[in-house]
Amino acid sequence: MLRSFQARLFMGFVLATSLLAAVFLGLAFRHARLLNQRQVEAQLLTEARLAAPPFAAALRAPNPKQALAKLADEAGRATQDRVTVIGADGWVLADSEVGPAGLPRLENHARRPELLAAAAAGWGSATRRSVSVNHDLLYVALALPAAPGAAPAYLRLAKPLSAVQDLLWSLKEVLLLSAGLGLALALLLSWLLARLVAAPLKGLAQAAGQMASGDLDLRLPLSGIEELKALQGSFARMALSLRESFGKLESERDLLGATFAGMREAVLALDGQGCITLLNPAAEALLGQGASALKGRHHLEALRNSDLIRLLERARASGQTASGEVLLTAPGRPEAVLSGQAAPLFGGGIVVVLTDITELKRLLRVRQEFTANVSHELKTPLTAILGFSETLLDGALKEPRLARSFVRKIQEQGRSLQALIADLLDLNKAETRGLGESLDPLEALAACREAAKRSAAKARGRKSRVAVEAPKGLKALAGRAALAACLGNLLDNAVKYSPAGSLIRLSASPIPGGWVRFEVADPGEAIPAEALPRLFERFYRVDASRSRATGGTGLGLALVKHLAEKMGGRVGVAARAGEGNRFWLDLPAA
């Protein structure tokens, strides 16, 4: 198989030269064949005219068939041609190659082309295969003179075309020898020309191979052919331009790749058939599948999310950017809410950007609930304060005993507002600013005793008692003020919601996993099981009226939870009818 350009160029010259030689020889052979055929035709016509007088005289003899047969045999032997005499009606009267007995079997010749031409012009010729002798023959027919008023007969001479071919062979040998010498000379010149042109082109091909492999530092030897020299200069300039362009493209590719990989938003690209062609690491993490499992698959098969599929179809149908929320659910994974934007691309493709707004939705819901709860919590004491103050202004000030009662109630509601605002500030500080102190190894027993001491006054007011149980030497990693606030809130709740005269237990103990558990147990009414999951939410109360009556703000347990999480801990609660409630705070052991 020819692979090199020089070989192909040479073979092109060879094929072109061979084709020209073949055309030349074909035309020469055709012309020679026609020329020889005409020469043979002229020879046959001359022979026919020379032989015509005896045949015309024989036609007028008493026994013309016998005389004609004799003359045909003699003329055939003399000329080495087939001689035939045909009557005006087309039947053969004599034939040099068919005896008198075989003449009746011959066909009627009235419609033969050479006879029709002879009848019209005095002589005619034709070339065809003879049925009687089974050879290709050249026929020449001559009209014989006839008596006045009589139809003419015809003398026909025929020579095999093989004789014509024999005449051509001598000419063919000369033509073939001349063509062979010319072809050999043309091939030599073609080889030299192909080599001259291919040498610099080989250099350009090698340069193109270098460019394809990334080597753009080209050094091309200049050709002596001006056109190729210009082409080599263009190659060198193209290599320089490509080197600069590739450098820019690589920089842009690296920048885009780093940006694409570092995007927090999930990005997917689909082709015109809806198959995934591109996705970034954020999309892999969001969809829970790697790029190898998603690329090349149709989005209906790979995504299996009705919201996302509707978003894509909407963008494809409208031809414009479509946006909407996508609810993403998967077994074993939390539900996620995504904000999606799908934009159509040229060629029918689509690119979709998905932003996880689950946390934003949660914060918005929390803010709405917080606003509603704060408004509700503030409204109750403010309404009471306004009511009591209006009553005093309407005349209750004139009754000292009633006025004192109203002022005391206004004072209680003001303190409730003050406690609510203080808890809100503490909760905001825990959520936004952190602990504001370092985590240190703290003695669990000392922390429990300090918390019990601070709650002792409230406990005595309800004739209750706080008992402390903790082993010596047990330490937890915690912030001192944060731990005190957590234990204080848990003890205050236990004192408030336990019957008067109750024994409240505050204990600390090590538990498996490297934790220290602080636990507050009270004998109060067990919290319903359905309320336990929401107990540490802000403003959540099991019994709102009872909580407000005891001065609770609904923020204490939420504050405990946030402080515990800031210290790397956790909180929990358990309740059982007849046994009371147990609140615990787990902190890392020191």
Phi, psi and omega per residue, in radians:
M1 nan 2.241 -3.110
L2 -1.397 2.163 -3.078
R3 -2.009 -0.588 -3.053
S4 -1.310 2.647 3.140
F5 -1.162 -0.663 3.138
Q6 -1.070 -0.784 3.134
A7 -1.118 -0.707 -3.142
R8 -1.185 -0.696 3.104
L9 -1.116 -0.754 3.108
F10 -1.071 -0.799 3.141
M11 -1.134 -0.544 3.063
G12 -1.115 -0.776 3.075
F13 -1.084 -0.736 -3.136
V14 -1.057 -0.820 -3.125
L15 -1.122 -0.715 3.138
A16 -1.128 -0.772 3.137
T17 -1.130 -0.745 3.132
S18 -1.110 -0.702 3.128
L19 -1.112 -0.762 3.116
L20 -1.100 -0.729 3.122
A21 -1.108 -0.726 3.134
A22 -1.116 -0.738 3.116
V23 -1.099 -0.757 -3.137
F24 -1.080 -0.830 -3.134
L25 -1.116 -0.702 3.131
G26 -1.075 -0.781 3.126
L27 -1.159 -0.683 -3.138
A28 -1.139 -0.784 3.122
F29 -1.086 -0.710 -3.130
R30 -1.123 -0.757 3.140
H31 -1.137 -0.716 3.141
A32 -1.139 -0.699 3.137
R33 -1.107 -0.760 3.121
L34 -1.126 -0.704 -3.123
L35 -1.124 -0.793 3.141
N36 -1.159 -0.654 3.136
Q37 -1.123 -0.660 3.124
R38 -1.200 -0.635 3.103
Q39 -1.117 -0.769 3.117
V40 -1.124 -0.683 3.126
E41 -1.101 -0.725 3.111
A42 -1.160 -0.646 3.112
Q43 -1.120 -0.802 3.126
L44 -1.084 -0.684 3.140
L45 -1.152 -0.691 3.111
T46 -1.115 -0.807 3.124
E47 -1.065 -0.695 -3.132
A48 -1.128 -0.713 -3.128
R49 -1.198 -0.603 3.111
L50 -1.217 -0.598 -3.098
A51 -1.527 -0.144 -3.023
A52 -1.127 -0.716 -3.062
P53 -1.058 -0.821 3.126
P54 -1.053 -0.646 -3.130
F55 -1.207 -0.629 3.111
A56 -1.163 -0.659 3.119
A57 -1.212 -0.656 -3.140
A58 -1.131 -0.573 3.128
L59 -1.080 -0.456 -3.102
R60 -1.677 0.026 -3.140
A61 -1.269 2.821 -3.138
P62 -1.085 -0.676 -3.141
N63 -2.072 1.338 -2.977
P64 -1.138 -0.609 -3.064
K65 -1.106 -0.737 -3.133
Q66 -1.158 -0.750 3.141
A67 -1.150 -0.725 3.133
L68 -1.111 -0.698 -3.138
A69 -1.110 -0.716 3.141
K70 -1.142 -0.799 3.135
L71 -1.096 -0.671 -3.136
A72 -1.114 -0.730 3.123
D73 -1.131 -0.792 -3.129
E74 -1.113 -0.769 -3.141
A75 -1.152 -0.654 3.125
G76 -1.126 -0.726 3.122
R77 -1.189 -0.607 -3.088
A78 -1.277 -0.685 -3.065
T79 -1.737 -0.165 -3.045
Q80 1.041 0.476 3.100
D81 -1.994 2.887 3.008
R82 -1.532 2.177 -3.087
V83 -1.985 2.239 -3.114
T84 -2.331 2.400 3.055
V85 -1.961 2.211 -3.035
I86 -2.136 2.322 3.139
G87 -1.319 3.007 -3.115
A88 -1.135 -0.419 3.140
D89 -1.499 -0.024 3.084
G90 1.676 -0.091 3.130
W91 -1.522 2.522 -3.084
V92 -1.312 2.251 3.136
L93 -1.676 -0.533 3.128
A94 -2.801 2.599 -3.130
D95 -2.598 2.311 -3.076
S96 -1.213 -0.347 -3.099
E97 -1.960 0.010 3.098
V98 -2.279 2.173 -3.129
G99 -1.247 2.969 -3.120
P100 -1.028 -0.532 -3.121
A101 -1.233 -0.448 -3.096
G102 -1.633 -0.073 -3.091
L103 -1.110 -0.673 -3.126
P104 -1.080 -0.375 -3.119
R105 -1.426 -0.219 -3.115
L106 -1.312 2.669 -3.131
E107 -1.296 2.816 3.027
N108 -1.286 2.327 -3.033
H109 -1.820 0.278 -3.015
A110 -1.113 -0.504 -3.065
R111 -1.761 0.218 3.130
R112 -1.209 2.472 -3.049
P113 -1.047 -0.700 -3.081
E114 -1.180 -0.564 3.103
L115 -1.263 -0.704 3.109
L116 -1.091 -0.718 3.124
A117 -1.181 -0.666 3.133
A118 -1.174 -0.649 3.122
A119 -1.137 -0.551 -3.095
A120 -1.526 -0.669 -3.005
A121 -2.128 0.014 -3.140
G122 1.709 -0.477 3.044
W123 -2.698 2.813 -3.135
G124 -2.788 2.853 -3.134
S125 -2.439 2.778 3.102
A126 -2.836 2.740 3.109
T127 -2.196 2.208 3.114
R128 -2.903 3.061 3.122
R129 -1.558 2.245 3.139
S130 -1.411 2.252 3.124
V131 -1.289 -0.597 -3.050
S132 -1.292 -0.631 -3.123
V133 -1.938 -0.095 3.062
N134 1.042 0.840 3.074
H135 -2.424 2.699 2.986
D136 -1.406 2.122 -3.030
L137 -2.196 2.660 2.984
L138 -1.809 2.076 -3.061
Y139 -1.820 2.392 2.976
V140 -2.267 2.141 -3.111
A141 -1.982 2.424 -3.127
L142 -2.235 2.281 3.109
A143 -1.278 2.225 -3.133
L144 -1.532 2.493 3.121
P145 -1.079 2.433 -3.111
A146 -2.155 2.894 3.103
A147 -1.141 2.701 -3.139
P148 -0.998 2.281 3.124
G149 1.493 -0.121 -3.134
A150 -1.738 2.633 3.108
A151 -1.295 2.498 -3.089
P152 -1.327 2.669 2.955
A153 -1.727 3.047 -3.038
Y154 -2.303 2.410 3.008
L155 -1.823 2.135 -3.070
R156 -2.127 2.269 3.060
L157 -1.956 2.451 -3.125
A158 -2.343 2.412 3.097
K159 -2.215 2.384 3.112
P160 -1.073 2.472 3.127
L161 -1.178 -0.307 3.083
S162 -1.063 -0.540 3.083
A163 -1.154 -0.640 3.077
V164 -1.138 -0.722 3.126
Q165 -1.093 -0.671 3.117
D166 -1.050 -0.615 3.123
L167 -1.201 -0.479 -3.095
L168 -1.370 -0.469 -3.036
W169 -1.047 -0.712 3.130
S170 -1.062 -0.706 3.103
L171 -1.217 -0.639 -3.133
K172 -1.093 -0.706 -3.129
E173 -1.034 -0.752 3.123
V174 -1.133 -0.773 -3.116
L175 -1.148 -0.735 -3.131
L176 -1.146 -0.693 3.114
L177 -1.115 -0.779 3.120
S178 -1.103 -0.758 -3.136
A179 -1.141 -0.658 3.132
G180 -1.102 -0.776 3.114
L181 -1.111 -0.739 3.122
G182 -1.137 -0.659 3.137
L183 -1.176 -0.700 3.118
A184 -1.093 -0.748 3.106
L185 -1.125 -0.702 3.124
A186 -1.140 -0.651 3.126
L187 -1.145 -0.716 3.121
L188 -1.097 -0.804 3.101
L189 -1.113 -0.645 3.131
S190 -1.128 -0.721 3.131
W191 -1.105 -0.774 3.139
L192 -1.118 -0.735 -3.138
L193 -1.166 -0.739 3.130
A194 -1.087 -0.692 3.123
R195 -1.169 -0.685 3.132
L196 -1.109 -0.726 -3.116
V197 -1.380 -0.630 -3.014
A198 -1.313 -0.498 -3.071
A199 -1.003 -0.945 3.103
P200 -1.183 -0.516 3.109
L201 -1.193 -0.570 3.041
K202 -1.083 -0.717 3.083
G203 -1.067 -0.704 3.095
L204 -1.157 -0.655 3.113
A205 -1.124 -0.734 3.084
Q206 -1.106 -0.675 3.097
A207 -1.117 -0.708 3.100
A208 -1.112 -0.666 3.074
G209 -1.100 -0.709 3.080
Q210 -1.075 -0.754 3.140
M211 -1.117 -0.694 3.135
A212 -1.127 -0.567 3.133
S213 -1.472 -0.021 3.079
G214 1.778 -0.055 3.125
D215 -1.586 1.837 -3.073
L216 -1.802 0.153 3.088
D217 -1.588 1.543 -3.026
L218 -1.710 2.462 3.014
R219 -2.281 1.713 -3.045
L220 -1.795 2.218 3.009
P221 -1.193 2.346 -3.064
L222 -1.298 2.409 3.132
S223 -1.472 2.770 3.074
G224 -1.404 -0.220 3.127
I225 -1.531 2.170 -3.025
E226 -1.015 -0.747 -3.122
E227 -1.106 -0.748 3.118
L228 -1.213 -0.583 3.085
K229 -1.102 -0.717 3.085
A230 -1.132 -0.683 3.115
L231 -1.131 -0.695 3.104
Q232 -1.125 -0.690 3.081
G233 -1.107 -0.686 3.098
S234 -1.122 -0.674 3.101
F235 -1.072 -0.781 -3.120
A236 -1.108 -0.753 3.112
R237 -1.145 -0.665 3.107
M238 -1.113 -0.701 3.118
A239 -1.088 -0.740 3.113
L240 -1.111 -0.758 3.126
S241 -1.132 -0.709 3.121
L242 -1.149 -0.663 3.123
R243 -1.065 -0.750 3.106
E244 -1.178 -0.745 -3.120
S245 -1.160 -0.720 3.124
F246 -1.107 -0.649 3.103
G247 -1.077 -0.765 3.109
K248 -1.145 -0.743 -3.129
L249 -1.118 -0.693 3.121
E250 -1.116 -0.719 3.106
S251 -1.106 -0.790 3.131
E252 -1.147 -0.681 3.125
R253 -1.096 -0.778 3.134
D254 -1.097 -0.715 3.135
L255 -1.131 -0.812 3.141
L256 -1.143 -0.695 3.127
G257 -1.099 -0.758 3.120
A258 -1.147 -0.695 3.109
T259 -1.135 -0.791 -3.117
F260 -1.098 -0.765 -3.120
A261 -1.237 -0.513 -3.093
G262 -1.563 -0.040 -3.134
M263 -1.171 2.385 3.050
R264 -1.337 -0.445 3.117
E265 -1.338 2.547 3.071
A266 -1.456 2.262 -3.109
V267 -2.162 2.256 3.064
L268 -2.250 2.498 3.072
A269 -2.127 2.367 3.141
L270 -2.080 2.549 3.081
D271 -1.509 -3.034 -3.079
G272 -1.138 -0.376 3.108
Q273 -1.582 -0.009 3.129
G274 1.517 0.233 3.115
C275 -1.597 2.514 -3.116
I276 -1.293 2.176 -3.136
T277 -1.950 -0.373 -3.049
L278 -2.706 2.460 3.019
L279 -2.738 2.635 -3.097
N280 -1.738 2.970 -3.118
P281 -0.982 -0.589 3.122
A282 -1.109 -0.659 3.100
A283 -1.178 -0.685 3.104
E284 -1.064 -0.786 -3.124
A285 -1.165 -0.686 -3.097
L286 -1.199 -0.709 -3.110
L287 -1.496 -0.187 3.098
G288 1.267 0.362 3.128
Q289 -2.423 2.595 3.133
G290 -1.373 2.910 -3.134
A291 -1.103 -0.627 -3.120
S292 -1.118 -0.515 -3.127
A293 -1.470 -0.298 -3.052
L294 -1.883 -0.596 -3.073
K295 -1.105 2.383 3.108
G296 1.501 -0.209 -3.139
R297 -1.592 2.634 3.109
H298 -1.225 2.528 -3.049
H299 -1.136 -0.514 3.097
L300 -1.114 -0.594 -3.135
E301 -1.446 -0.682 -3.000
A302 -1.443 -0.677 -3.006
L303 -1.542 -0.824 3.124
R304 0.907 0.833 3.101
N305 -2.334 2.059 -3.029
S306 -1.139 -0.685 -3.137
D307 -1.110 -0.786 -3.113
L308 -1.190 -0.694 3.134
I309 -1.137 -0.713 3.097
R310 -1.106 -0.671 3.116
L311 -1.093 -0.774 3.139
L312 -1.132 -0.780 -3.130
E313 -1.142 -0.599 3.114
R314 -1.140 -0.735 3.110
A315 -1.164 -0.688 -3.129
R316 -1.178 -0.695 -3.080
A317 -1.261 -0.686 -3.077
S318 -1.481 -0.406 -3.074
G319 1.270 0.219 3.140
Q320 -2.270 2.911 -3.137
T321 -1.130 2.296 3.112
A322 -2.078 2.516 -3.138
S323 -2.324 2.757 3.137
G324 3.020 2.973 3.117
E325 -1.600 2.504 -3.135
V326 -2.151 2.140 3.087
L327 -1.617 2.040 -3.057
L328 -1.861 2.075 3.107
T329 -2.193 2.487 3.116
A330 -2.648 2.534 3.135
P331 -1.052 2.304 3.097
G332 1.387 0.088 -3.133
R333 -2.235 2.542 3.114
P334 -1.155 2.644 3.121
E335 -1.151 2.403 -3.110
A336 -2.188 2.502 3.075
V337 -1.914 2.202 -3.081
L338 -2.082 2.533 2.986
S339 -1.758 2.061 -3.040
G340 -1.976 2.488 3.027
Q341 -2.303 2.142 -3.129
A342 -2.039 2.217 -3.112
A343 -2.146 2.309 3.112
P344 -1.245 2.579 3.109
L345 -1.959 2.860 3.078
F346 -1.132 2.317 -3.124
G347 1.687 0.075 3.090
G348 1.643 -0.022 3.121
G349 -1.352 2.995 -3.138
I350 -2.473 2.436 2.979
V351 -2.031 2.333 -3.100
V352 -2.191 2.360 3.121
V353 -2.018 2.196 -3.101
L354 -2.049 2.198 3.115
T355 -1.993 2.246 -3.138
D356 -1.340 1.950 -3.135
I357 -1.978 0.387 -3.137
T358 -1.046 -0.844 -3.119
E359 -1.166 -0.658 3.103
L360 -1.101 -0.732 3.096
K361 -1.102 -0.733 3.137
R362 -1.115 -0.763 -3.135
L363 -1.145 -0.650 3.101
L364 -1.123 -0.732 3.111
R365 -1.147 -0.695 3.117
V366 -1.123 -0.720 3.140
R367 -1.114 -0.736 3.118
Q368 -1.092 -0.782 3.124
E369 -1.139 -0.693 -3.130
F370 -1.114 -0.755 3.138
T371 -1.084 -0.764 3.137
A372 -1.124 -0.739 -3.112
N373 -1.184 -0.766 3.135
V374 -1.090 -0.764 3.129
S375 -1.046 -0.728 -3.132
H376 -1.173 -0.753 -3.104
E377 -1.172 -0.608 3.124
L378 -1.336 -0.548 -3.060
K379 -1.131 -0.684 -3.060
T380 -1.098 -0.958 -3.139
P381 -1.161 -0.613 -3.142
L382 -1.145 -0.679 3.103
T383 -1.094 -0.736 3.123
A384 -1.112 -0.785 -3.133
I385 -1.068 -0.792 3.129
L386 -1.100 -0.689 -3.128
G387 -1.131 -0.810 -3.141
F388 -1.144 -0.708 -3.117
S389 -1.171 -0.672 3.105
E390 -1.144 -0.648 3.112
T391 -1.126 -0.730 3.102
L392 -1.076 -0.744 -3.125
L393 -1.195 -0.465 -3.118
D394 -1.394 0.021 3.080
G395 2.347 -0.133 -3.111
A396 -1.223 -0.311 3.113
L397 -1.129 -0.371 -3.114
K398 -1.364 -0.230 3.109
E399 -1.928 1.696 -3.002
P400 -0.963 -0.730 -3.095
R401 -1.142 -0.783 3.120
L402 -1.197 -0.659 -3.135
A403 -1.120 -0.727 3.125
R404 -1.060 -0.705 -3.139
S405 -1.101 -0.741 -3.138
F406 -1.171 -0.710 3.128
V407 -1.120 -0.654 3.115
R408 -1.127 -0.682 3.113
K409 -1.170 -0.674 3.070
I410 -1.076 -0.689 3.120
Q411 -1.118 -0.718 3.135
E412 -1.113 -0.751 3.126
Q413 -1.163 -0.615 3.081
G414 -1.133 -0.727 3.098
R415 -1.142 -0.613 3.079
S416 -1.091 -0.734 3.072
L417 -1.111 -0.720 3.141
Q418 -1.089 -0.718 3.135
A419 -1.167 -0.691 3.129
L420 -1.096 -0.785 -3.133
I421 -1.154 -0.682 3.123
A422 -1.104 -0.749 3.115
D423 -1.146 -0.662 3.099
L424 -1.093 -0.729 3.130
L425 -1.150 -0.720 3.119
D426 -1.126 -0.720 3.138
L427 -1.157 -0.729 3.106
N428 -1.100 -0.683 3.109
K429 -1.126 -0.731 -3.137
A430 -1.160 -0.593 -3.095
E431 -1.411 -0.602 -3.001
T432 -1.829 -0.669 -3.036
R433 -1.770 -0.207 -3.083
G434 1.497 -2.807 -3.061
L435 -1.332 -0.589 -3.062
G436 1.342 0.227 3.126
E437 -2.672 2.828 -3.122
S438 -1.452 2.790 3.075
L439 -1.620 2.137 -3.086
D440 -2.233 2.743 3.027
P441 -1.202 2.051 -3.098
L442 -2.034 2.475 3.108
E443 -1.215 2.112 -3.085
A444 -1.132 -0.742 -3.121
L445 -1.091 -0.747 -3.132
A446 -1.134 -0.718 3.133
A447 -1.114 -0.682 3.131
C448 -1.168 -0.750 -3.132
R449 -1.117 -0.695 3.140
E450 -1.138 -0.729 3.125
A451 -1.155 -0.712 3.119
A452 -1.123 -0.665 3.140
K453 -1.111 -0.706 -3.128
R454 -1.224 -0.490 -3.134
S455 -1.638 0.012 -3.064
A456 -1.095 -0.699 -3.093
A457 -1.105 -0.792 3.121
K458 -1.128 -0.659 3.135
A459 -1.150 -0.714 3.132
R460 -1.134 -0.575 3.126
G461 -1.092 -0.434 3.104
R462 -1.904 0.246 3.119
K463 0.989 0.576 3.107
S464 -1.850 3.033 -3.087
R465 -2.484 2.531 3.122
V466 -1.922 2.132 3.130
A467 -1.852 2.365 -3.096
V468 -1.917 2.321 3.091
E469 -2.376 2.078 3.118
A470 -2.843 2.425 3.100
P471 -1.276 2.598 3.099
K472 -1.265 2.562 3.101
G473 1.496 -0.122 3.120
L474 -1.373 2.181 -3.099
K475 -2.189 2.551 3.093
A476 -2.149 2.599 3.111
L477 -1.532 1.907 -3.024
A478 -2.733 2.900 2.970
G479 -1.527 2.370 -3.011
R480 -1.093 -0.880 -3.109
A481 -1.176 -0.674 -3.128
A482 -1.144 -0.734 3.124
L483 -1.134 -0.704 3.115
A484 -1.098 -0.714 3.142
A485 -1.136 -0.713 -3.138
C486 -1.117 -0.881 -3.125
L487 -1.141 -0.634 3.130
G488 -1.114 -0.771 3.130
N489 -1.121 -0.726 3.140
L490 -1.130 -0.724 3.121
L491 -1.183 -0.720 3.128
D492 -1.036 -0.767 3.112
N493 -1.103 -0.722 3.140
A494 -1.092 -0.732 3.130
V495 -1.156 -0.760 -3.069
K496 -1.123 -0.767 -2.959
Y497 -1.763 0.158 3.041
S498 -1.744 2.644 3.092
P499 -1.058 2.662 3.094
A500 -1.011 2.487 3.132
G501 1.391 0.324 -3.100
S502 -1.471 2.764 3.040
L503 -1.813 2.057 -3.128
I504 -1.870 2.271 -3.061
R505 -1.872 2.262 3.028
L506 -2.029 2.075 -3.051
S507 -2.337 2.796 3.056
A508 -2.406 2.368 -3.103
S509 -2.700 2.650 3.072
P510 -1.358 2.520 3.076
I511 -2.260 2.775 -3.104
P512 -1.015 2.596 3.113
G513 1.733 0.086 3.138
G514 1.385 0.649 -3.134
W515 -2.048 2.723 2.963
V516 -2.046 2.183 -3.093
R517 -1.823 2.119 2.976
F518 -1.685 2.242 -3.040
E519 -2.309 2.362 3.060
V520 -2.034 2.068 -3.117
A521 -2.011 2.250 3.113
D522 -2.212 2.677 -3.112
P523 -1.596 0.303 -3.085
G524 -1.239 -3.072 -3.130
E525 -1.121 2.312 -3.084
A526 -1.136 2.368 3.113
I527 -1.230 2.338 3.128
P528 -0.996 2.555 -3.092
A529 -1.068 -0.610 -3.098
E530 -1.239 -0.303 -3.136
A531 -1.571 -0.294 -3.040
L532 -1.045 -0.769 -3.100
P533 -1.088 -0.431 -3.072
R534 -1.830 0.138 -2.985
L535 -1.137 -0.513 -3.099
F536 -1.670 0.221 3.043
E537 -1.399 2.684 3.129
R538 -1.179 2.356 3.084
F539 1.180 0.127 3.115
Y540 -1.408 2.285 3.115
R541 -2.284 2.405 3.052
V542 -1.195 -0.766 3.110
D543 -2.311 1.697 -3.016
A544 -1.058 -0.758 -3.091
S545 -1.133 -0.691 -3.136
R546 -1.206 -0.628 -3.118
S547 -1.160 -0.761 3.133
R548 -1.172 -0.598 3.136
A549 -1.125 -0.532 -3.141
T550 -1.606 0.037 3.076
G551 1.534 0.258 -3.129
G552 -1.367 2.579 3.131
T553 -1.784 -0.219 -3.092
G554 1.406 0.173 -3.102
L555 -2.013 -0.141 -3.030
G556 -1.089 -0.860 -3.111
L557 -1.210 -0.581 3.060
A558 -1.103 -0.684 3.099
L559 -1.136 -0.717 3.111
V560 -1.053 -0.768 -3.121
K561 -1.088 -0.820 -3.113
H562 -1.144 -0.721 3.116
L563 -1.132 -0.680 3.128
A564 -1.108 -0.759 3.136
E565 -1.148 -0.633 3.093
K566 -1.128 -0.494 3.116
M567 -1.577 0.108 -3.133
G568 1.376 0.395 -3.099
G569 -1.951 -2.861 -3.099
R570 -2.654 2.803 -3.133
V571 -2.235 2.835 3.118
G572 -2.878 2.940 -3.127
V573 -2.585 2.575 3.047
A574 -2.457 2.499 -3.120
A575 -2.441 2.496 3.100
R576 -2.526 2.283 -3.112
A577 -1.016 2.323 -3.141
G578 1.527 -0.230 -3.137
E579 -2.055 -0.195 3.115
G580 1.604 -2.655 -3.032
N581 -2.222 2.596 3.085
R582 -2.254 2.069 3.047
F583 -1.851 2.361 3.116
W584 -2.327 2.700 3.106
L585 -2.245 2.055 3.124
D586 -1.772 2.229 3.104
L587 -2.224 2.654 3.124
P588 -1.054 2.401 3.094
A589 -1.261 2.522 3.135
A590 -1.657 nan nan
